[in-house]
Amino acid sequence: MDLAKLSRISMKHLITLHVMLDTLSVTASAERLCLSPSSVSKTLSQLRDSLNDELFYRHGNTLIATPLARRLGPSVQQMINDMNQILSQDAFDPTHYQGRFSLAMRESTFELLAAKLSAHILNLAPNIRLEFYSKDNIGFDGLSKGSLDFVLLPHDLSQPNPLQDDLVWETLFNDEMVCLMNASHPLAKQQNISFDDYLNYSHIGITDTDLSTPFFDILLAQQSKKRAVPISVPDFGSAALMCHHSELLFTCSRRWASIASQAKGLTIKPLPIEYGKVAYSLVWHRQSMNDPAHRWLYAQILLCSH
């Protein structure tokens, strides 16, 4: 162990690297750390010399982290969490907490939880800063890199979770899938739709690069059948809006369909076939629970989801 070399790297260097991996901007990092951009640049220069790596390089107008910087991200986050725990031995007090939390969720989850959660959190911790991101823009990798605290999303429970051992999944609540259609759709007046009816019309799909093919579509493939999906969109709201103006069918969460403004006026029908179990789940990085503030937010999310 080269103690002399280690002594040249301080928490200041680690925190700067951690924030830079999140923002990919010297200016934004300086604002978050309440420092000048020149101070952040100086700290990065010292860290580059110590690690013998560029850490960040510019590609056009974008700053990109090197493979070493990205690889160091989870370890640096853990060291910061450990130090924070050492310095925060007292019970967590949300009324005086001035930290920041980042959550990513699908648009459908935002409809169900974000407003209620935000009001609840800000009532208990008025100085906190909550940042919500679209899961399409920053997903599970954000948890591993330390730029996200939680991901909330609906998913098919039959889908295997992404192969990341350090991620923990917990079901917030179970749901069922239903079929949405325009109120003037030819199937809307039927009490129940048949399996053939369901397959005879085209469907709107939802894109998600992180999750596998839903069990329902796998089940159809086993029967040598498949849905016609000429259009795929990134969120439930966009799909519902398209239903208002077409004869396309949209299969989605019953809980979302019952409260979402975009689904108002659409007809809800039970599916003609067993879809499988679906749920809204909370995902986080295992090591982040070492932070008492993180554990507090976790408890509030559970409270708001019931």
Salt bridges, closest charged atoms under 4 A:
ASP22 OD2 - ARG32 NH1 2.59
ASP22 OD2 - ARG100 NH2 3.10
ASP93 OD2 - HIS96 ND1 2.59
GLU131 OE1 - ARG100 NH1 2.95
GLU131 OE2 - ARG129 NH2 2.81
ASP166 OD2 - HIS285 NE2 3.86
GLU176 OE2 - ARG254 NE 2.52
ASP208 OD2 - ARG106 NH1 2.67
ASP208 OD1 - LYS135 NZ 3.06
ASP210 OD2 - LYS135 NZ 3.04
ASP217 OD2 - ARG227 NH2 3.11
